[in-house]
Amino acid sequence: MLQFYLNDQLVRPTHRAGSTLLDYIRYQQHLTGTKIGCREGDCGACTVLVGELRPDASGQPVVRYQSMTSCLTPLGNAHGRHIVTVEGISQPAAALTPVQQAIVAEGGTQCGFCTPGFVMSLTGHCLGGAATPEDARASIDGNICRCTGYKSLERAADRLTAQLLERDAAPARLQWLVQQGFVPAYFERMPERLAELRAATVADVAARTGGQLEADAARYLLGGGTDLLVQRADEVLAAEVQLLYGQQERCFIREEADGRLTLGAATTVEDLRASELLQSRFPRLRRHLKLVSSTPIRNMATVAGNFVNASPIGDLTIFFLALDAELTLQNAAGQARRLPLRELYRGYKQLNRQPDEQLVAISFRPPTAEEVFNFEKVSKRTHLDIASVNSAARLRVLHGVIQDAHLSAGGVGPTPLYLRRTSEWLAGQPLTPATLRAANELAQQEISPISDARGTSEYKRLLLRQLLYAHFLEHFPQQLTLQELV
């Protein structure tokens, strides 16, 4: 039985799991503060908070809230969680919350259509974000305003930062937030409520399946929904789905005994970005993954979803191609096989995968102390946009000689590309401008870009050249200069 808390009420929808949370909120619960905008996760007008019960650093259960776009959230993904709409943070006697007060004080609203989304993103930041101007502004990177511009909203975010310094000095964060009117008092009861809901769900599943989860002959495997509900929303609504988002056995990041790192297929982009283990291996990780869409989408989008979507410009796909990642695929009988990510794509949107196979894990060797890694992306908007061209590089340079190179590129062919010939040729070459110019000439032979809405083929060839150079300039500014390359 599908059940979750919607604001302060337990609800048990009977609608299909593949329908959208947005439609349920507006049309079944009549909570129309959550707006319908683009229905593609771009505008943020439909932003809600999704709270999930997780242990804190001391092992105590707490609810972690994340902003998500409800237009792309499958209703089934709300199961067992706390969904908060703008109505759910309302205060007695119609008083404004501090977030709403900050937006009003700084002139951050005109027509008001986008305002609930901004309010929810900033409220989510107040519940768990760092008390810095950078983090406050980053929390609204998935919200678009067409009236006020953004300076007023940035000032509102800055105003909240000063208040959150008091939050961090308080002995109990949530209690302080309730006392200050950021969220209603019922938030303090949500850990207990979600724990009871989880226990009831486990008991219900055991009673119906004899303790074993039955095989689901689903037509669609549905993770975060960030692409499938854009491309095939009507099909997903009409079909049976197997929900993968948030499954504990598929949401993990761990280091193996041999030093390789393994990710569960349902691990989200924000899980990657927040991982201390990954940050220790990729010092620029947070900056690199900041280029992947927006905070609400990163909270939803899964690694496996990015891979099997087979987009020629999939950011995570390009990232992990340069790391020579290996996939674990499992069929309906439970049999598993390993497949290099470089061998997954047979053609445009064509996968080297059997119909009954699921991607369950991804493993790779992290860069060593002698290696550097870089990810670059060019898009019409810096954030919240798909790439015109993106690229990643893993490099090892010793005494001015390139010992090893692995380059990937997206947006320049029908599939995500590992630039095999260019990578192989670079090994053993001196790190000089002449070498990079020659590498670019070789890379240009490996790609076949087309002209489309994101740029002409000539423009994409130019972008790849610039990104190729950027990989080396980023890490070896003492040996190379941009003036020598152009």
Protein Blocks (a to p, Z undefined) as FASTA:
>chain_A
ZZddehjaccddfbdfkbcfklmmmmmnopakbccfklnopnommgccdddddddfkopa
cdddddddfklmcfklmgopacddfklmccehhiacfklmmmmmnopafklmmmmmmmmm
mmmmmmmpccdfklmmmmmmmbccfklommlmmmmmmmmmmmmmmmmmpmblklmmmmno
macfklmmmmmmmmmmmmmmmmmmmmmnnopacddfbfbdcfklmmmmmmmmmmmmmpcc
ddfehpaklgccdddfkopacddfklcfklmmmpmklmmmmmmlmmmmmmnopfklmmmm
cfklmmmnopaklfklmmmmmnopacddddfkopacdddfklmpgbghiacddfkbccfb
dcdddddfkbccddddddfbfghpacfbdcddddddeehiafbdcdddehiafbdcddfk
lmmmmnopacdfklmmmmmmmmmmmpccdddfkocfklmmmmmmmmmmmmmmmmmmmlpc
fklmZZ
